[in-house]
Amino acid sequence: MKSSSAPASPRTRTLTSKEIWRAPIWLGVITVVGLLAALFSDGVGDGASWLALAVPSAVSIWFAVRPARDARSTDPTRTARPTRPTQS
């Protein structure tokens, strides 16, 4: 019996839970280290806390500003939004 679903694109693959959660967990660990360094240390610890707390902020800004990478953006014949006909 054949499956009625369309075959997956050659570039599409299913991510494992480990692949999905790796970056968010590391960002959380870096954030906790930065918060603890800010709370319990002075001097060099302050600089370490600034650096550790800047990493998640920089990553968030990077992903907020960069354009989305999906199938629509790689096909030059398609537009991101449908265009409306102009009225004359």
C-alpha positions in Angstrom: 0.0 0.0 0.0 1.4 3.4 -1.0 1.6 6.3 1.2 -0.5 9.3 0.1 1.9 11.9 1.5 4.3 13.6 -0.8 7.9 12.5 -0.6 10.2 14.7 1.5 12.5 17.2 -0.3 16.1 16.0 -0.6 17.2 19.0 1.4 14.6 18.3 4.2 15.4 16.1 7.1 13.9 15.6 10.5 15.9 17.0 13.4 16.5 15.0 16.6 15.6 16.4 20.0 19.3 16.8 20.7 19.8 18.9 17.6 16.8 21.1 18.3 17.6 21.8 22.0 21.4 22.0 21.9 21.6 25.8 21.2 18.8 26.9 23.6 20.3 24.8 26.4 23.7 26.3 25.9 22.3 29.8 25.8 20.5 29.1 29.0 23.7 27.8 30.7 25.6 30.8 29.5 22.9 33.1 30.9 22.9 31.4 34.3 26.7 31.6 34.5 26.5 35.3 33.7 23.8 35.9 36.3 25.8 34.0 39.0 29.0 35.8 38.1 27.2 39.2 38.4 25.7 38.2 41.7 28.7 36.6 43.5 31.9 38.3 42.1 33.6 41.6 41.6 36.2 42.9 39.3 37.0 40.2 36.7 33.6 38.6 37.5 31.8 41.7 36.4 33.5 41.6 33.0 32.7 37.9 32.7 29.1 38.5 33.6 28.8 41.2 31.0 30.3 39.0 28.3 28.2 36.0 29.3 25.0 38.0 29.3 25.9 39.7 26.0 26.1 36.4 24.1 22.4 35.5 24.4 21.5 39.1 23.6 23.7 39.1 20.5 22.3 35.8 19.3 18.7 37.1 19.8 19.4 40.3 17.9 21.2 38.3 15.1 18.2 36.0 14.5 15.7 38.9 14.8 17.5 41.0 12.2 18.6 38.5 9.6 16.2 37.5 6.9 14.3 34.2 7.2 15.8 31.3 5.4 13.1 29.2 3.9 12.0 27.7 0.6 10.3 30.9 -0.5 13.5 33.0 -0.1 15.7 30.7 -2.1 13.4 30.7 -5.2 14.0 33.9 -7.1 10.8 33.5 -9.2 8.6 33.7 -6.1 8.0 36.7 -4.0 7.7 36.8 -0.2 4.3 38.4 -0.4 1.8 38.1 -3.2 1.5 41.3 -5.1 -1.8 43.0 -5.6 -2.7 44.3 -9.0 -2.4 48.1 -9.3 -5.6 50.1 -10.0 -5.4 52.4 -13.0 
